């Protein structure tokens, strides 16, 4: 039992699970815009997410070198290096415009992690900014990059999907912020720190309802997609309602991050 827990923790801590969430959202984008399943962009996003998230989570620890790296961290570092090589391969398979925009989102990731400006913290510690940067990056990587790479024309449906994807990620991050409320630096000015947990939940519920109704503004919405979205918003709403500071770390790091995967699987099987 202990062995399986070690494997499961490594799966979570090495960002493989969150990478699967990003991968699922790329596949959702391809489905929504009737793009033939093209593996290069999906694999680029999957392996790039592993590298990016591990860089964000463990960069400070590696640079300070105050703590000797445990075996798990060494394994994560090795995994990240291997994923970086794979990302490099798939990067050169992408279209030129996709490569350029990918660099833009890479810059956001670096800005989020490294203090580029003198006497300033990195963007991760800018008051009230973190949630918007993360949501924007997720929209860019899982929606804009696949669209650009497939050379799909930007239509009204594209902008509606951008709004929906931003709202979904924003609400999921709200759940993370509620659970992290006790440990977050007060200077971060997260949404629960600014307006309280109850109002944060009400905001999240209002946004997820807006997410649902935006689907009806599409030029050609599908009945099955409406059914899937109903299940999605109920699921997200329940996770939001029952979120609190006493929940296990797996509540967000596994279950909440599984929502995009479940969303994609519902579309595949329906």
C-alpha positions, 0 to 999 in steps of 0.5 A, a space after each residue: 500500500 505504501 508503494 502505491 502511495 509513493 507512485 501516486 504521490 510521484 504522479 501528482 508531484 511530478 505534474 503528470 496529472 495536471 499535464 493530462 488535464 492540459 492534454 484533455 483540453 487540447 483534445 476538447 479544442 480539436 473536437 469543438 472546432 472539428 480539427 482532426 486529432 493532430 498529435 504534435 500540438 497535443 504532445 507538445 502541450 502535455 510534455 511542455 506542461 510537465 516541464 513548465 509546472 515542475 519549473 514553477 514548483 521546484 525552481 526556487 528550491 533548486 536555485 537556493 540549494 538549501 535543502 539536499 534534493 530527495 530521491 523524489 525530486 531527483 526523479 522529477 528533475 530527470 523526468 522534466 529533463 526528458 520531457 524537455 527533450 521531447 518538447 524540443 522535438 515537437 516544437 520544431 514540428 509545429 507551424 511557425 506562428 504556433 512557435 512564436 505564440 508558444 514563446 509568448 506564453 513561455 515568457 509568461 511562465 518565466 515572468 511568473 517564476 523569475 524576478 525580472 525587474 529590480 527590487 520586484 518579486 516574480 509575477 507569482 507574488 504580485 498582489 491579485 495577479 496570479 489567478 489571471 496569469 495562470 488562467 490566461 496561460 491555460 487558455 493560450 496553451 490549450 485553445 489558442 495554440 491548437 487553433 493557430 497550428 490547425 490554421 483555423 479562422 478566428 470566428 465569434 465561436 472562437 472568442 466565445 470559447 476563449 471566454 468559456 475556457 478562461 471562466 472554467 480555469 478561473 473557477 477551478 483556481 478559486 477552489 485552489 485558493 480557498 483550500 490554500 487560504 490558511 497558507 497563502 501570504 496575505 500580500 498575495 491578495 487572492 480572491 478569497 483573501 479580498 472578498 472572503 470564502 462565501 463571496 468567492 463561492 458565490 462568484 464562482 457559481 455565478 461565473 460557471 452559470 455564465 459559462 453554461 449560457 455562453 454555449 447558446 451564443 455559438 453559431 451551431 451548438 450541439 445538444 450533446 455538448 449542452 448535456 455534457 456542460 450541464 454535468 460539468 457545471 454541476 460537478 464544478 459547482 459541487 467541488 466549489 461549494 464543498 471546498 474548505 481549508 480542511 480538505 486534503 491536498 488531493 481534493 484539488 491536486 487530483 480531483 479538481 484537476 481531473 475535471 478537464 479530463 472527465 469533461 473530455 472523456 464525457 465528450 468522447 463517449 457521448 
